[in-house]
Amino acid sequence: QGSSVTGVSYSRQVAFDAASDYDIALVSAKLLSDARAIGVPLRSSGTRTAPLSSENLKQLGLDTLAAELSAQAGRQVKFMVFKTADAAVMKAPSIPVKE
Protein backbone atom coordinates (compact mmCIF):
# COMPACT_ATOMS: atom_id res chain seq x y z
CA GLN A 1 0.00 0.00 0.00
CA GLY A 2 0.85 3.66 -0.05
CA SER A 3 4.10 5.07 -1.33
CA SER A 4 5.43 1.70 -2.53
CA VAL A 5 2.47 1.71 -4.96
CA THR A 6 2.36 5.39 -5.92
CA GLY A 7 6.06 6.20 -5.64
CA VAL A 8 5.36 9.16 -3.33
CA SER A 9 4.38 9.38 0.34
CA TYR A 10 0.92 10.94 0.58
CA SER A 11 1.48 12.58 3.96
CA ARG A 12 5.12 13.66 3.61
CA GLN A 13 5.22 14.15 -0.19
CA VAL A 14 8.61 12.46 -0.49
CA ALA A 15 9.63 9.84 -3.02
CA PHE A 16 9.68 6.14 -2.19
CA ASP A 17 13.37 5.34 -1.86
CA ALA A 18 15.89 2.91 -0.37
CA ALA A 19 15.02 4.05 3.18
CA SER A 20 11.24 3.57 2.70
CA ASP A 21 9.31 0.69 4.21
CA TYR A 22 6.63 -1.52 2.72
CA ASP A 23 3.13 -1.22 4.22
CA ILE A 24 1.14 -4.43 3.94
CA ALA A 25 -2.58 -4.61 4.63
CA LEU A 26 -3.72 -7.95 6.02
CA VAL A 27 -7.44 -8.53 5.49
CA SER A 28 -9.05 -10.74 8.13
CA ALA A 29 -12.03 -10.07 10.40
CA LYS A 30 -10.70 -12.76 12.79
CA LEU A 31 -7.23 -11.23 12.93
CA LEU A 32 -8.79 -7.80 13.49
CA SER A 33 -10.80 -9.23 16.39
CA ASP A 34 -7.66 -10.88 17.81
CA ALA A 35 -5.76 -7.60 17.53
CA ARG A 36 -8.53 -5.73 19.32
CA ALA A 37 -8.53 -8.38 22.06
CA ILE A 38 -4.83 -7.75 22.81
CA GLY A 39 -5.36 -4.00 22.94
CA VAL A 40 -4.27 -2.83 19.49
CA PRO A 41 -5.95 0.53 18.82
CA LEU A 42 -8.55 0.49 16.06
CA ARG A 43 -9.03 3.28 13.56
CA SER A 44 -11.55 4.28 10.90
CA SER A 45 -14.61 3.36 12.96
CA GLY A 46 -13.11 0.01 13.90
CA THR A 47 -12.40 -1.19 10.35
CA ARG A 48 -8.60 -1.34 10.74
CA THR A 49 -5.81 -1.37 13.26
CA ALA A 50 -3.10 1.12 13.87
CA PRO A 51 0.25 -0.12 12.53
CA LEU A 52 1.24 -3.21 14.49
CA SER A 53 4.16 -2.88 16.90
CA SER A 54 6.85 -5.52 17.34
CA GLU A 55 5.05 -6.74 20.45
CA ASN A 56 1.70 -6.87 18.60
CA LEU A 57 3.33 -8.92 15.82
CA LYS A 58 4.66 -11.37 18.38
CA GLN A 59 1.30 -11.66 20.18
CA LEU A 60 -0.52 -12.30 16.90
CA GLY A 61 2.05 -14.80 15.61
CA LEU A 62 3.14 -12.52 12.77
CA ASP A 63 6.65 -11.71 13.97
CA THR A 64 8.38 -14.44 11.98
CA LEU A 65 6.52 -13.50 8.79
CA ALA A 66 7.40 -9.83 9.26
CA ALA A 67 11.07 -10.68 9.83
CA GLU A 68 11.20 -12.99 6.80
CA LEU A 69 9.55 -10.47 4.49
CA SER A 70 11.78 -7.66 5.77
CA ALA A 71 14.88 -9.78 5.14
CA GLN A 72 13.71 -10.70 1.63
CA ALA A 73 12.82 -7.10 0.78
CA GLY A 74 15.92 -5.58 2.32
CA ARG A 75 13.77 -3.02 4.11
CA GLN A 76 11.26 -2.90 6.96
CA VAL A 77 7.83 -4.40 6.31
CA LYS A 78 4.92 -3.07 8.39
CA PHE A 79 1.47 -4.57 8.81
CA MET A 80 -1.98 -3.17 9.52
CA VAL A 81 -5.05 -5.39 9.77
CA PHE A 82 -8.27 -4.52 7.96
CA LYS A 83 -11.74 -5.99 8.35
CA THR A 84 -12.36 -6.02 4.59
CA ALA A 85 -10.43 -5.57 1.36
CA ASP A 86 -12.65 -2.59 0.54
CA ALA A 87 -11.56 -0.88 3.77
CA ALA A 88 -7.90 -1.44 2.85
CA VAL A 89 -8.27 -0.06 -0.68
CA MET A 90 -10.17 2.97 0.62
CA LYS A 91 -7.30 3.75 3.03
CA ALA A 92 -4.50 3.99 0.48
CA PRO A 93 -3.57 3.11 -3.08
CA SER A 94 -3.07 -0.65 -3.08
CA ILE A 95 -2.02 -3.63 -5.12
CA PRO A 96 -4.39 -6.44 -4.07
CA VAL A 97 -2.84 -9.90 -3.73
CA LYS A 98 -5.08 -12.85 -2.95
CA GLU A 99 -4.04 -16.01 -1.19
Sequence and secondary structure as in RCSB ss.txt:
>XXXX:A:sequence
QGSSVTGVSYSRQVAFDAASDYDIALVSAKLLSDARAIGVPLRSSGTRTAPLSSENLKQLGLDTLAAELSAQAGR
QVKFMVFKTADAAVMKAPSIPVKE
>XXXX:A:secstr
 THHHHSB TTT  B  TT  EEEEEE HHHHHHHHHTT  EETTTTEE    HHHHHHTT HHHHHHHHHHHTS
 EEEEEESSHHHHHHHS       
